[in-house]
Amino acid sequence: MVDIATLRAALAHPLERTLLQGLGARVEGKVRDCYSPGDGRRILVTTDRISAFDRVLGTLPLKGQVLNQLAVFWFERTAHLAPNHLLAAPDPNVLVGVECEPLPVELVVRSYLTGVTSTSVWTAYARGERTFCGHALPDGLRKNDPLPHPIVTPSTKAPKGGHDVSVAAEALVRDGVVSGEDLRLVSERALALFAFGQAWCAARGLILVDTKYEFGRAPDGRLLVIDEMHTPDSSRYWFQGTYAERHARGEEPESLDKEYVRRWLAAQGFTGEGAQPPLTDEVRVEAARRYVEAFERITGAPFTADLRPPEPRLRAALGLTT
């Protein structure tokens, strides 16, 4: 486990954004800086930025390295279930993938009645809704109860600074956002990936509660999993060993994901609107520690931090002149 001193040292040089000349067109997302060299590749640099409530909130030390390497881990182990865009990972923060045209929807797979955001299934259930994205929900459930079975809940992909919106699959097809065949295929793949992820994590003492998947169409027509997979940014992880006892007492589950940051912000009165309270160094380090622990539990391998200055390291890994 990376010690707290290493995480504190990494606070001094966060990878907040990149400007890598010579890599082609650049698009800055909430967490990743993406480059298109024009040769069929897409270069994704995972920064240390953290987003929640559809806002970029600041940075967490070494977060980008954890996320990128964990995404590579999952891509390599699930390619037999769903083809993905991974081509290479030349640096702890860099993934080189197939350049794809993203589908205009994300697929969120949920297996528990939980969440604190305005788009969460728990928020909808708590205000009395019993249908969520076209899925009927039974009466009598409590927060953090398991759902009868995992459900796929599509979401629109908002631009940076905008808000994602959960939408029923039928509405997306009716409005021509995505074809019925494409949505059927990616939904099947999402459920297969989720089942694999849940089984893998259960064997390592974790519950994969929910997650999101993104898909894109490659130049040869294939639909590939893109962006990331099963990271603490895109997924919710709970400790299996303490879930039942804490749930019986009405307590929130122990988590290893960015829900810790969401809950801290919510406790300060911020849930996406108005001025955001700055993340303290203590919160940033504790959140990073949880990300590292998730990496090590899932992969079974120690996380090794690369503390070299990010910009020259990235340029060297990508073969760019200084």
PyMOL commands that set and color helices and strands:
alter all, ss='L'
color gray80, all
select helices_A, chain A and resi 4-10+63-78+121-126+169-174+180-202+240-248+259-267+281-299+310-317
alter helices_A, ss='H'
color red, helices_A
select strands_A, chain A and resi 25-28+32-36+41-46+49-52+55-59+86-91+94-98+101-112+131-132+135-136+146-156+206-217+223-226+235-239
alter strands_A, ss='S'
color yellow, strands_A
deselect
rebuild
show_as cartoon
